[in-house]
């Protein structure tokens, strides 16, 4: 059996977290500005309406994108939507009239595309967050929100200096919060009215 030695950070290199924070916040701000472009903003508004009008909302992503969508599903629950995280033991079968909210930077993640195919077959609507408008996931989606960030496999550093899709994953969280906030503001509900839905078993 061959032992593979993986490189680790050197203790001799200077560390500048403030510079990293500036880089990350600058890149996030660039994506946020791009998403206010009329075409992309219209897609976001359409995505929000589809989610609001769906019978139930199912959220699915792999890795860090999935963690970001778990946060989004929680906020939708706070808003009063019937929200589920795919893969949880209590998640029911998706059906006609439901919405599948998915995130995949490449739009080719096998498990995500397979879930979207199932959702499409049963008549559920699909909202996809991706960097690839010409991907299999985008082809299946009813609404595709194109996020101008690097996919995880892009190691060139030309779109983002962050590692392995970091900008996309943070953007998924940002988009999720923005969609929630827009729906909340449109609902007329107060923060006090949402508060009773917060977990009291922690």
SERO-4910 file (N, C-alpha, C, O; in steps of 0.05 Angstrom, whole numbers):
BEGIN
 pado doro    nc1    nc2    nc3   cac1   cac2   cac3    cc1    cc2    cc3    oc1    oc2    oc3
  Unk    A     17    -24      0      0      0      0     18     25      0     36     27     16
  Unk    A     12     43    -18     29     67    -21     18     90     -3     -6     96     -4
  Unk    A     35    101     13     28    124     30     32    150     14     54    154      4
  Unk    A     12    166     12     14    191     -2     17    214     18      0    217     36
  Unk    A     38    229     15     42    252     32     30    277     20     37    285     -2
  Unk    A     11    289     34     -2    313     25     12    338     36     19    338     60
  Unk    A     17    358     20     30    382     31     13    396     52    -12    396     50
  Unk    A     27    408     71     13    423     93     24    451     93     47    456     83
  Unk    A      9    471    104     20    498    105     46    499    121     50    485    141
  Unk    A     64    516    111     90    520    124     87    540    147     73    560    145
  Unk    A    101    534    169    100    552    192    118    577    187    117    595    203
  Unk    A    133    577    165    151    600    160    138    622    144    149    644    142
  Unk    A    114    617    132    101    636    115     85    657    131     72    649    151
  Unk    A     87    682    123     71    702    137     41    698    132     33    690    110
  Unk    A     24    704    152     -5    701    149    -18    728    151    -12    744    169
  Unk    A    -36    734    132    -49    760    131    -79    756    127    -89    756    104
  Unk    A    -93    751    149   -122    745    147   -137    770    138   -157    767    124
  Unk    A   -128    794    146   -142    818    138   -142    821    107   -162    830     95
  Unk    A   -120    815     95   -118    816     65   -137    796     53   -150    802     32
  Unk    A   -138    772     64   -157    752     54   -186    761     57   -202    757     39
  Unk    A   -192    774     80   -219    784     84   -226    805     64   -249    805     53
  Unk    A   -207    822     57   -212    843     37   -217    831     10   -235    839     -4
  Unk    A   -201    811      3   -204    798    -23   -231    785    -25   -245    788    -45
  Unk    A   -238    770     -5   -264    755     -5   -288    774     -6   -306    770    -22
  Unk    A   -287    795     10   -309    814     10   -311    829    -16   -333    835    -26
  Unk    A   -288    835    -29   -288    849    -55   -300    831    -76   -316    840    -93
  Unk    A   -293    805    -76   -304    787    -96   -334    783    -91   -349    782   -110
  Unk    A   -342    780    -66   -371    777    -61   -386    802    -70   -408    799    -81
  Unk    A   -375    825    -65   -388    850    -74   -391    851   -104   -411    861   -115
  Unk    A   -370    841   -118   -371    841   -148   -394    823   -157   -409    831   -176
  Unk    A   -397    800   -145   -419    782   -153   -446    794   -147   -464    793   -163
  Unk    A   -448    806   -123   -473    819   -116   -481    841   -135   -505    843   -143
  Unk    A   -461    857   -144   -467    878   -163   -476    866   -190   -495    875   -203
  Unk    A   -462    844   -198   -469    831   -224   -498    820   -223   -511    821   -244
  Unk    A   -506    811   -200   -533    799   -198   -555    820   -198   -579    813   -198
  Unk    A   -548    846   -197   -568    867   -200   -571    875   -230   -587    892   -236
  Unk    A   -555    863   -248   -560    867   -276   -589    860   -283   -599    840   -273
  Unk    A   -602    876   -300   -631    872   -305   -638    843   -312   -658    833   -302
  Unk    A   -622    830   -329   -629    802   -337   -627    783   -313   -644    767   -308
  Unk    A   -604    785   -299   -600    767   -276   -620    773   -253   -630    755   -240
  Unk    A   -625    799   -249   -644    807   -228   -672    796   -235   -687    788   -217
  Unk    A   -679    797   -260   -706    786   -269   -707    756   -263   -728    746   -255
  Unk    A   -685    742   -268   -685    713   -262   -688    708   -232   -702    689   -224
  Unk    A   -674    724   -216   -677    721   -187   -706    726   -178   -716    712   -161
  Unk    A   -718    747   -189   -746    752   -182   -764    729   -190   -782    722   -175
  Unk    A   -759    718   -214   -775    695   -222   -771    671   -204   -790    657   -197
  Unk    A   -746    667   -197   -739    645   -178   -754    648   -152   -765    629   -141
  Unk    A   -755    673   -142   -768    678   -116   -798    672   -119   -810    661   -100
  Unk    A   -810    680   -141   -839    675   -145   -845    646   -147   -865    636   -135
  Unk    A   -828    631   -161   -832    602   -164   -831    589   -136   -847    571   -130
  Unk    A   -811    596   -121   -808    585    -94   -832    592    -76   -843    575    -62
  Unk    A   -840    617    -77   -863    626    -61   -889    611    -68   -904    604    -51
  Unk    A   -893    606    -94   -918    595   -103   -918    564   -104   -938    552   -109
  Unk    A   -895    552    -98   -893    523    -97   -908    511    -74   -911    524    -53
  Unk    A   -918    487    -77   -932    474    -55   -912    468    -32   -918    473     -9
  Unk    A   -889    457    -39   -867    452    -20   -841    459    -34   -839    459    -59
  Unk    A   -820    465    -18   -794    471    -29   -774    451    -19   -772    446      5
  Unk    A   -759    439    -37   -738    420    -31   -711    432    -38   -708    442    -61
  Unk    A   -692    432    -20   -665    444    -25   -644    422    -27   -644    403    -11
  Unk    A   -627    425    -47   -606    404    -51   -581    416    -63   -582    431    -82
  Unk    A   -559    410    -50   -533    417    -61   -512    398    -49   -518    385    -29
  Unk    A   -489    395    -62   -468    378    -52   -447    394    -38   -441    417    -45
  Unk    A   -436    383    -17   -414    397     -3   -422    423      9   -443    426     21
  Unk    A   -405    443      5   -410    470     17   -434    484      5   -448    499     18
  Unk    A   -440    479    -21   -464    490    -33   -489    479    -19   -508    493    -15
  Unk    A   -488    453    -12   -510    441      3   -513    453     30   -536    457     39
  Unk    A   -491    459     44   -493    472     70   -506    500     67   -522    507     84
  Unk    A   -499    514     46   -510    541     42   -541    539     38   -556    555     48
  Unk    A   -549    518     22   -578    515     17   -593    505     42   -617    510     44
  Unk    A   -579    492     60   -592    484     85   -600    509    100   -621    511    112
  Unk    A   -582    529    100   -589    555    113   -613    568    100   -630    579    113
  Unk    A   -613    567     73   -636    579     59   -662    565     65   -682    578     69
  Unk    A   -661    538     66   -685    523     73   -695    530    101   -719    532    105
  Unk    A   -677    535    120   -685    543    146   -700    570    146   -720    573    159
  Unk    A   -689    589    130   -702    615    128   -730    612    115   -749    626    123
  Unk    A   -732    595     95   -759    591     82   -778    580    103   -802    588    103
  Unk    A   -769    562    120   -786    551    141   -795    573    160   -818    575    168
  Unk    A   -776    591    167   -783    614    185   -805    631    172   -821    642    186
  Unk    A   -804    633    145   -824    649    131   -851    635    129   -871    648    123
  Unk    A   -852    610    136   -877    595    135   -880    577    111   -901    565    107
  Unk    A   -859    575     94   -860    557     71   -855    528     82   -842    524    102
  Unk    A   -866    509     67   -862    481     74   -835    472     61   -835    463     37
  Unk    A   -814    475     75   -787    471     64   -774    445     74   -777    439     98
  Unk    A   -759    431     57   -746    406     64   -718    406     52   -713    418     31
  Unk    A   -700    392     66   -673    388     56   -671    360     46   -676    341     61
  Unk    A   -665    357     20   -663    330      8   -642    314     22   -620    323     28
  Unk    A   -648    289     28   -630    271     41   -635    268     71   -625    249     83
  Unk    A   -650    287     83   -657    284    111   -677    261    114   -693    256     95
  Unk    A   -677    247    136   -695    224    140   -724    231    139   -740    214    131
  Unk    A   -731    256    145   -759    264    145   -768    277    119   -791    286    117
  Unk    A   -750    278     99   -757    291     74   -776    273     58   -769    250     52
  Unk    A   -799    283     50   -819    266     35   -812    265      5   -792    277     -4
  Unk    A   -828    250    -10   -824    248    -39   -832    275    -52   -852    287    -44
  Unk    A   -817    283    -71   -824    307    -86   -846    300   -106   -846    278   -118
  Unk    A   -864    319   -111   -888    314   -128   -894    338   -146   -881    359   -144
  Unk    A   -913    334   -163   -923    355   -180   -932    379   -163   -946    375   -143
  Unk    A   -923    403   -170   -930    427   -155   -909    435   -135   -910    457   -125
  Unk    A   -890    418   -130   -868    424   -112   -845    439   -128   -846    441   -152
  Unk    A   -826    449   -113   -803    463   -125   -777    450   -114   -774    446    -90
  Unk    A   -759    445   -132   -732    436   -124   -713    459   -129   -709    468   -151
  Unk    A   -700    468   -107   -679    489   -108   -652    475   -106   -646    462    -86
  Unk    A   -636    477   -127   -611    462   -128   -588    481   -135   -592    502   -147
  Unk    A   -564    474   -126   -540    489   -132   -518    470   -140   -512    451   -127
  Unk    A   -505    477   -163   -482    463   -172   -466    482   -190   -476    491   -210
  Unk    A   -441    488   -182   -425    507   -197   -422    498   -226   -426    514   -244
  Unk    A   -415    473   -230   -410    463   -257   -436    456   -272   -437    456   -296
  Unk    A   -457    451   -256   -482    442   -268   -481    414   -278   -499    405   -293
  Unk    A   -460    399   -270   -457    371   -279   -455    351   -256   -451    328   -261
  Unk    A   -457    361   -231   -455    342   -209   -475    320   -211   -499    326   -212
  Unk    A   -466    295   -213   -484    273   -220   -508    271   -202   -530    267   -212
  Unk    A   -504    272   -176   -526    269   -157   -547    291   -160   -571    287   -157
  Unk    A   -537    315   -165   -555    338   -168   -571    336   -194   -595    341   -194
  Unk    A   -557    329   -216   -571    326   -242   -592    304   -240   -614    306   -250
  Unk    A   -585    282   -227   -603    259   -224   -628    268   -208   -651    260   -216
  Unk    A   -624    283   -187   -647    292   -171   -665    311   -188   -689    310   -187
  Unk    A   -652    328   -204   -667    346   -221   -683    331   -242   -705    338   -249
  Unk    A   -671    309   -253   -686    293   -272   -711    280   -259   -732    280   -271
  Unk    A   -708    271   -235   -731    259   -220   -752    280   -216   -776    276   -220
  Unk    A   -744    304   -207   -763    326   -202   -777    333   -228   -802    338   -228
  Unk    A   -762    334   -250   -775    341   -276   -795    320   -284   -817    327   -294
  Unk    A   -788    295   -279   -806    273   -287   -833    273   -273   -853    266   -284
  Unk    A   -833    282   -247   -858    282   -232   -873    308   -234   -895    311   -223
  Unk    A   -862    328   -249   -876    353   -253   -869    375   -234   -882    396   -234
  Unk    A   -848    371   -218   -839    393   -200   -824    413   -216   -812    407   -237
  Unk    A   -824    438   -207   -809    459   -220   -781    460   -207   -777    453   -184
  Unk    A   -762    469   -223   -734    468   -215   -722    496   -217   -723    509   -238
  Unk    A   -710    505   -195   -694    530   -194   -665    522   -190   -659    510   -170
  Unk    A   -648    529   -209   -620    521   -208   -602    545   -204   -605    565   -218
  Unk    A   -583    543   -186   -561    563   -183   -536    550   -193   -528    529   -184
  Unk    A   -523    562   -213   -500    550   -226   -483    572   -239   -491    595   -242
  Unk    A   -459    564   -247   -442    582   -263   -443    576   -293   -432    590   -309
  Unk    A   -457    554   -299   -457    543   -327   -485    543   -339   -501    526   -332
  Unk    A   -490    562   -356   -517    565   -368   -522    543   -389   -545    539   -397
  Unk    A   -501    530   -398   -504    510   -419   -500    481   -408   -492    463   -423
  Unk    A   -505    478   -383   -500    452   -369   -525    435   -369   -547    444   -374
  Unk    A   -522    409   -363   -545    391   -361   -565    401   -340   -590    398   -344
  Unk    A   -555    412   -318   -573    422   -297   -589    446   -307   -614    447   -303
  Unk    A   -576    464   -321   -590    487   -332   -611    479   -352   -633    491   -354
  Unk    A   -605    458   -368   -624    449   -388   -650    438   -375   -672    440   -386
  Unk    A   -648    427   -351   -671    416   -337   -687    437   -322   -710    433   -316
  Unk    A   -674    459   -315   -686    478   -297   -707    495   -310   -706    501   -334
  Unk    A   -728    502   -295   -748    521   -304   -737    550   -301   -743    567   -317
  Unk    A   -721    554   -281   -708    580   -277   -679    575   -270   -672    560   -251
  Unk    A   -661    586   -286   -632    584   -280   -621    611   -272   -624    630   -287
  Unk    A   -609    612   -249   -596    636   -239   -566    632   -244   -554    616   -231
  Unk    A   -555    648   -263   -527    645   -270   -510    662   -252   -512    687   -253
  Unk    A   -494    649   -235   -477    664   -216   -449    667   -228   -436    647   -234
  Unk    A   -440    692   -231   -414    697   -244   -391    691   -225   -377    710   -216
  Unk    A   -387    666   -219   -365    657   -201   -352    633   -213   -363    620   -231
  Unk    A   -328    626   -203   -314    603   -214   -326    577   -203   -334    576   -180
  Unk    A   -327    557   -220   -335    531   -212   -312    518   -196   -289    527   -197
  Unk    A   -318    497   -180   -298    485   -163   -274    475   -178   -252    475   -167
  Unk    A   -278    465   -202   -256    453   -218   -238    474   -230   -217    467   -242
  Unk    A   -246    500   -229   -230    521   -242   -208    530   -222   -213    544   -203
  Unk    A   -183    522   -228   -161    528   -211   -144    550   -222   -122    556   -212
  Unk    A   -153    563   -244   -137    583   -257   -135    610   -242   -115    625   -246
  Unk    A   -154    616   -225   -153    641   -210   -161    665   -226   -157    688   -216
  Unk    A   -171    662   -250   -178    685   -266   -205    697   -259   -209    721   -260
  Unk    A   -224    680   -251   -251    689   -243   -251    695   -213   -263    715   -205
  Unk    A   -238    679   -197   -237    682   -168   -211    672   -158   -200    651   -167
  Unk    A   -200    686   -138   -175    677   -125   -181    658   -102   -163    646    -91
  Unk    A   -207    655    -95   -214    637    -74   -211    608    -82   -212    602   -106
  Unk    A   -208    591    -63   -203    562    -68   -228    547    -75   -249    550    -62
  Unk    A   -226    530    -95   -245    508   -101   -274    516    -99   -290    504    -84
  Unk    A   -282    536   -114   -311    544   -115   -320    560    -91   -344    563    -87
  Unk    A   -301    570    -75   -309    586    -51   -327    609    -58   -347    614    -43
  Unk    A   -322    624    -79   -338    647    -86   -366    638    -93   -386    651    -86
  Unk    A   -369    616   -108   -395    606   -115   -411    598    -91   -435    604    -88
  Unk    A   -398    584    -72   -412    574    -49   -421    597    -31   -443    596    -20
  Unk    A   -404    617    -28   -413    641    -12   -435    655    -27   -453    666    -14
  Unk    A   -434    655    -53   -455    668    -69   -482    654    -67   -503    667    -67
  Unk    A   -481    627    -64   -506    612    -60   -519    621    -34   -543    624    -33
  Unk    A   -503    624    -13   -514    633     13   -525    662     10   -546    668     21
  Unk    A   -510    679     -4   -519    706     -8   -545    707    -24   -564    722    -16
  Unk    A   -547    692    -46   -572    692    -62   -595    681    -45   -617    691    -46
  Unk    A   -590    660    -30   -611    648    -13   -622    669      7   -646    671     10
  Unk    A   -604    683     20   -613    704     39   -627    726     24   -647    737     35
  Unk    A   -618    734      0   -631    755    -14   -659    747    -23   -678    763    -21
  Unk    A   -663    723    -32   -689    713    -40   -708    712    -16   -730    721    -17
  Unk    A   -697    702      7   -713    702     31   -722    730     39   -745    735     45
  Unk    A   -702    748     39   -708    776     48   -729    789     30   -747    802     40
  Unk    A   -726    785      4   -746    796    -15   -774    785    -10   -794    800    -10
  Unk    A   -776    759     -6   -802    746     -1   -813    756     26   -837    760     29
  Unk    A   -796    758     46   -805    768     72   -816    796     70   -837    802     81
  Unk    A   -801    814     57   -810    841     54   -837    843     39   -854    859     46
  Unk    A   -839    826     18   -864    826      3   -888    815     18   -911    821     13
  Unk    A   -882    798     38   -903    785     53   -917    803     73   -941    799     80
  Unk    A   -904    824     81   -916    842    101   -914    831    129   -924    844    148
  Unk    A   -903    808    133   -900    796    160   -878    810    175   -858    819    164
  Unk    A   -882    812    201   -862    824    218   -842    803    229   -848    779    227
  Unk    A   -819    812    239   -800    794    250   -812    779    274   -807    755    278
  Unk    A   -829    792    289   -842    779    312   -861    757    303   -864    737    317
  Unk    A   -873    760    279   -891    739    269   -875    715    260   -885    692    260
  Unk    A   -850    719    251   -834    696    242   -821    682    266   -816    658    264
  Unk    A   -816    696    287   -800    686    309   -810    660    321   -794    643    328
  Unk    A   -837    656    324   -846    631    337   -838    606    321   -839    584    333
  Unk    A   -830    608    296   -822    585    281   -793    577    286   -784    556    277
  Unk    A   -778    594    300   -750    586    306   -750    562    325   -767    559    342
  Unk    A   -730    545    321   -728    521    337   -727    527    367   -712    545    375
  Unk    A   -742    512    383   -740    514    412   -729    489    424   -729    486    449
  Unk    A   -719    470    407   -705    446    416   -677    448    404   -673    442    381
  Unk    A   -658    456    420   -631    459    410   -610    448    429   -586    449    424
***
